[in-house]
């Protein structure tokens, strides 16, 4: 994930906390935690 109005060097760093696989076995949703909260 990124922000179009910022340079990549300024993007927040996040950690994938949990993945949610879909019925077909592919991961399409994930919980990402940054220093300011979760996405």
mmCIF file as gemmi writes it, N, C-alpha and C atoms, coordinates in Angstrom:
data_model
loop_
_atom_site.group_PDB
_atom_site.id
_atom_site.type_symbol
_atom_site.label_atom_id
_atom_site.label_alt_id
_atom_site.label_comp_id
_atom_site.label_asym_id
_atom_site.label_entity_id
_atom_site.label_seq_id
_atom_site.pdbx_PDB_ins_code
_atom_site.Cartn_x
_atom_site.Cartn_y
_atom_site.Cartn_z
_atom_site.occupancy
_atom_site.B_iso_or_equiv
_atom_site.pdbx_formal_charge
_atom_site.auth_seq_id
_atom_site.auth_asym_id
_atom_site.pdbx_PDB_model_num
ATOM 1 N N . UNK Axp A 1 ? 0.845 -1.171 0 1 0 ? 1 A 1
ATOM 2 C CA . UNK Axp A 1 ? 0 0 0 1 0 ? 1 A 1
ATOM 3 C C . UNK Axp A 1 ? 0.887 1.229 0 1 0 ? 1 A 1
ATOM 4 N N . UNK Axp A 2 ? 0.413 2.229 -0.652 1 0 ? 2 A 1
ATOM 5 C CA . UNK Axp A 2 ? 1.181 3.455 -0.709 1 0 ? 2 A 1
ATOM 6 C C . UNK Axp A 2 ? 0.273 4.655 -0.856 1 0 ? 2 A 1
ATOM 7 N N . UNK Axp A 3 ? 0.858 5.787 -0.714 1 0 ? 3 A 1
ATOM 8 C CA . UNK Axp A 3 ? 0.138 7.041 -0.85 1 0 ? 3 A 1
ATOM 9 C C . UNK Axp A 3 ? 0.653 7.75 -2.091 1 0 ? 3 A 1
ATOM 10 N N . UNK Axp A 4 ? -0.245 8.137 -2.975 1 0 ? 4 A 1
ATOM 11 C CA . UNK Axp A 4 ? 0.156 8.782 -4.22 1 0 ? 4 A 1
ATOM 12 C C . UNK Axp A 4 ? 0.742 10.174 -4.001 1 0 ? 4 A 1
ATOM 13 N N . UNK Axp A 5 ? 0.382 10.817 -2.915 1 0 ? 5 A 1
ATOM 14 C CA . UNK Axp A 5 ? 0.847 12.185 -2.699 1 0 ? 5 A 1
ATOM 15 C C . UNK Axp A 5 ? 2.143 12.252 -1.887 1 0 ? 5 A 1
ATOM 16 N N . UNK Axp A 6 ? 2.774 11.106 -1.618 1 0 ? 6 A 1
ATOM 17 C CA . UNK Axp A 6 ? 4.039 11.073 -0.878 1 0 ? 6 A 1
ATOM 18 C C . UNK Axp A 6 ? 5.075 10.266 -1.642 1 0 ? 6 A 1
ATOM 19 N N . UNK Axp A 7 ? 6.332 10.577 -1.392 1 0 ? 7 A 1
ATOM 20 C CA . UNK Axp A 7 ? 7.413 9.779 -1.96 1 0 ? 7 A 1
ATOM 21 C C . UNK Axp A 7 ? 7.473 8.455 -1.206 1 0 ? 7 A 1
ATOM 22 N N . UNK Axp A 8 ? 7.988 7.419 -1.847 1 0 ? 8 A 1
ATOM 23 C CA . UNK Axp A 8 ? 8.059 6.099 -1.204 1 0 ? 8 A 1
ATOM 24 C C . UNK Axp A 8 ? 8.858 6.119 0.086 1 0 ? 8 A 1
ATOM 25 N N . UNK Axp A 9 ? 9.871 6.948 0.145 1 0 ? 9 A 1
ATOM 26 C CA . UNK Axp A 9 ? 10.698 7.019 1.352 1 0 ? 9 A 1
ATOM 27 C C . UNK Axp A 9 ? 9.882 7.49 2.559 1 0 ? 9 A 1
ATOM 28 N N . UNK Axp A 10 ? 8.774 8.185 2.307 1 0 ? 10 A 1
ATOM 29 C CA . UNK Axp A 10 ? 7.934 8.719 3.383 1 0 ? 10 A 1
ATOM 30 C C . UNK Axp A 10 ? 6.722 7.855 3.71 1 0 ? 10 A 1
ATOM 31 N N . UNK Axp A 11 ? 6.547 6.737 2.999 1 0 ? 11 A 1
ATOM 32 C CA . UNK Axp A 11 ? 5.414 5.856 3.277 1 0 ? 11 A 1
ATOM 33 C C . UNK Axp A 11 ? 5.578 5.216 4.654 1 0 ? 11 A 1
ATOM 34 N N . UNK Axp A 12 ? 4.494 5.029 5.375 1 0 ? 12 A 1
ATOM 35 C CA . UNK Axp A 12 ? 4.595 4.353 6.679 1 0 ? 12 A 1
ATOM 36 C C . UNK Axp A 12 ? 4.938 2.875 6.503 1 0 ? 12 A 1
ATOM 37 N N . UNK Axp A 13 ? 5.748 2.364 7.413 1 0 ? 13 A 1
ATOM 38 C CA . UNK Axp A 13 ? 6.111 0.945 7.397 1 0 ? 13 A 1
ATOM 39 C C . UNK Axp A 13 ? 5.093 0.191 8.236 1 0 ? 13 A 1
ATOM 40 N N . UNK Axp A 14 ? 4.658 -0.95 7.739 1 0 ? 14 A 1
ATOM 41 C CA . UNK Axp A 14 ? 3.673 -1.747 8.457 1 0 ? 14 A 1
ATOM 42 C C . UNK Axp A 14 ? 4.077 -3.202 8.55 1 0 ? 14 A 1
ATOM 43 N N . UNK Axp A 15 ? 3.421 -3.912 9.434 1 0 ? 15 A 1
ATOM 44 C CA . UNK Axp A 15 ? 3.657 -5.341 9.639 1 0 ? 15 A 1
ATOM 45 C C . UNK Axp A 15 ? 2.344 -6.08 9.412 1 0 ? 15 A 1
ATOM 46 N N . UNK Axp A 16 ? 2.401 -7.148 8.629 1 0 ? 16 A 1
ATOM 47 C CA . UNK Axp A 16 ? 1.218 -7.966 8.394 1 0 ? 16 A 1
ATOM 48 C C . UNK Axp A 16 ? 0.985 -8.802 9.644 1 0 ? 16 A 1
ATOM 49 N N . UNK Axp A 17 ? -0.125 -8.568 10.318 1 0 ? 17 A 1
ATOM 50 C CA . UNK Axp A 17 ? -0.446 -9.263 11.561 1 0 ? 17 A 1
ATOM 51 C C . UNK Axp A 17 ? -1.27 -10.524 11.314 1 0 ? 17 A 1
ATOM 52 N N . UNK Axp A 18 ? -2.178 -10.459 10.343 1 0 ? 18 A 1
ATOM 53 C CA . UNK Axp A 18 ? -3.043 -11.604 10.073 1 0 ? 18 A 1
ATOM 54 C C . UNK Axp A 18 ? -3.47 -11.569 8.619 1 0 ? 18 A 1
ATOM 55 N N . UNK Axp A 19 ? -3.568 -12.743 8.006 1 0 ? 19 A 1
ATOM 56 C CA . UNK Axp A 19 ? -4.074 -12.833 6.644 1 0 ? 19 A 1
ATOM 57 C C . UNK Axp A 19 ? -5.404 -13.567 6.662 1 0 ? 19 A 1
ATOM 58 N N . UNK Axp A 20 ? -6.252 -13.228 5.719 1 0 ? 20 A 1
ATOM 59 C CA . UNK Axp A 20 ? -7.576 -13.817 5.611 1 0 ? 20 A 1
ATOM 60 C C . UNK Axp A 20 ? -7.711 -14.45 4.232 1 0 ? 20 A 1
ATOM 61 N N . UNK Axp A 21 ? -7.445 -15.758 4.11 1 0 ? 21 A 1
ATOM 62 C CA . UNK Axp A 21 ? -7.558 -16.404 2.799 1 0 ? 21 A 1
ATOM 63 C C . UNK Axp A 21 ? -9.014 -16.478 2.345 1 0 ? 21 A 1
ATOM 64 N N . UNK Axp A 22 ? -9.206 -16.398 1.034 1 0 ? 22 A 1
ATOM 65 C CA . UNK Axp A 22 ? -10.551 -16.496 0.465 1 0 ? 22 A 1
ATOM 66 C C . UNK Axp A 22 ? -10.908 -17.962 0.239 1 0 ? 22 A 1
ATOM 67 N N . UNK Axp A 23 ? -12.095 -18.191 -0.249 1 0 ? 23 A 1
ATOM 68 C CA . UNK Axp A 23 ? -12.561 -19.568 -0.471 1 0 ? 23 A 1
ATOM 69 C C . UNK Axp A 23 ? -11.703 -20.321 -1.476 1 0 ? 23 A 1
ATOM 70 N N . UNK Axp A 24 ? -11.108 -19.588 -2.428 1 0 ? 24 A 1
ATOM 71 C CA . UNK Axp A 24 ? -10.278 -20.251 -3.432 1 0 ? 24 A 1
ATOM 72 C C . UNK Axp A 24 ? -8.833 -20.454 -2.968 1 0 ? 24 A 1
ATOM 73 N N . UNK Axp A 25 ? -8.527 -20.078 -1.728 1 0 ? 25 A 1
ATOM 74 C CA . UNK Axp A 25 ? -7.21 -20.319 -1.16 1 0 ? 25 A 1
ATOM 75 C C . UNK Axp A 25 ? -6.217 -19.175 -1.318 1 0 ? 25 A 1
ATOM 76 N N . UNK Axp A 26 ? -6.589 -18.14 -2.052 1 0 ? 26 A 1
ATOM 77 C CA . UNK Axp A 26 ? -5.704 -16.994 -2.227 1 0 ? 26 A 1
ATOM 78 C C . UNK Axp A 26 ? -5.97 -15.963 -1.143 1 0 ? 26 A 1
ATOM 79 N N . UNK Axp A 27 ? -4.918 -15.284 -0.714 1 0 ? 27 A 1
ATOM 80 C CA . UNK Axp A 27 ? -5.062 -14.231 0.282 1 0 ? 27 A 1
ATOM 81 C C . UNK Axp A 27 ? -5.388 -12.933 -0.425 1 0 ? 27 A 1
ATOM 82 N N . UNK Axp A 28 ? -6.51 -12.339 -0.051 1 0 ? 28 A 1
ATOM 83 C CA . UNK Axp A 28 ? -6.942 -11.087 -0.664 1 0 ? 28 A 1
ATOM 84 C C . UNK Axp A 28 ? -7.103 -9.969 0.368 1 0 ? 28 A 1
ATOM 85 N N . UNK Axp A 29 ? -7.116 -10.328 1.649 1 0 ? 29 A 1
ATOM 86 C CA . UNK Axp A 29 ? -7.299 -9.357 2.723 1 0 ? 29 A 1
ATOM 87 C C . UNK Axp A 29 ? -6.267 -9.644 3.8 1 0 ? 29 A 1
ATOM 88 N N . UNK Axp A 30 ? -5.724 -8.584 4.388 1 0 ? 30 A 1
ATOM 89 C CA . UNK Axp A 30 ? -4.751 -8.744 5.465 1 0 ? 30 A 1
ATOM 90 C C . UNK Axp A 30 ? -4.917 -7.606 6.466 1 0 ? 30 A 1
ATOM 91 N N . UNK Axp A 31 ? -4.609 -7.897 7.721 1 0 ? 31 A 1
ATOM 92 C CA . UNK Axp A 31 ? -4.577 -6.853 8.753 1 0 ? 31 A 1
ATOM 93 C C . UNK Axp A 31 ? -3.126 -6.388 8.855 1 0 ? 31 A 1
ATOM 94 N N . UNK Axp A 32 ? -2.928 -5.087 8.65 1 0 ? 32 A 1
ATOM 95 C CA . UNK Axp A 32 ? -1.593 -4.493 8.684 1 0 ? 32 A 1
ATOM 96 C C . UNK Axp A 32 ? -1.546 -3.497 9.827 1 0 ? 32 A 1
ATOM 97 N N . UNK Axp A 33 ? -0.507 -3.575 10.648 1 0 ? 33 A 1
ATOM 98 C CA . UNK Axp A 33 ? -0.343 -2.674 11.775 1 0 ? 33 A 1
ATOM 99 C C . UNK Axp A 33 ? 0.837 -1.744 11.515 1 0 ? 33 A 1
ATOM 100 N N . UNK Axp A 34 ? 0.614 -0.448 11.719 1 0 ? 34 A 1
ATOM 101 C CA . UNK Axp A 34 ? 1.675 0.551 11.64 1 0 ? 34 A 1
ATOM 102 C C . UNK Axp A 34 ? 1.843 1.165 13.023 1 0 ? 34 A 1
ATOM 103 N N . UNK Axp A 35 ? 2.764 2.09 13.15 1 0 ? 35 A 1
ATOM 104 C CA . UNK Axp A 35 ? 2.968 2.698 14.464 1 0 ? 35 A 1
ATOM 105 C C . UNK Axp A 35 ? 1.787 3.562 14.9 1 0 ? 35 A 1
ATOM 106 N N . UNK Axp A 36 ? 0.928 3.941 13.951 1 0 ? 36 A 1
ATOM 107 C CA . UNK Axp A 36 ? -0.225 4.778 14.303 1 0 ? 36 A 1
ATOM 108 C C . UNK Axp A 36 ? -1.533 4.013 14.389 1 0 ? 36 A 1
ATOM 109 N N . UNK Axp A 37 ? -1.532 2.719 14.062 1 0 ? 37 A 1
ATOM 110 C CA . UNK Axp A 37 ? -2.767 1.95 14.151 1 0 ? 37 A 1
ATOM 111 C C . UNK Axp A 37 ? -2.811 0.799 13.174 1 0 ? 37 A 1
ATOM 112 N N . UNK Axp A 38 ? -4.011 0.252 12.966 1 0 ? 38 A 1
ATOM 113 C CA . UNK Axp A 38 ? -4.208 -0.893 12.08 1 0 ? 38 A 1
ATOM 114 C C . UNK Axp A 38 ? -4.997 -0.486 10.849 1 0 ? 38 A 1
ATOM 115 N N . UNK Axp A 39 ? -4.732 -1.185 9.756 1 0 ? 39 A 1
ATOM 116 C CA . UNK Axp A 39 ? -5.456 -0.974 8.503 1 0 ? 39 A 1
ATOM 117 C C . UNK Axp A 39 ? -6.161 -2.249 8.14 1 0 ? 39 A 1
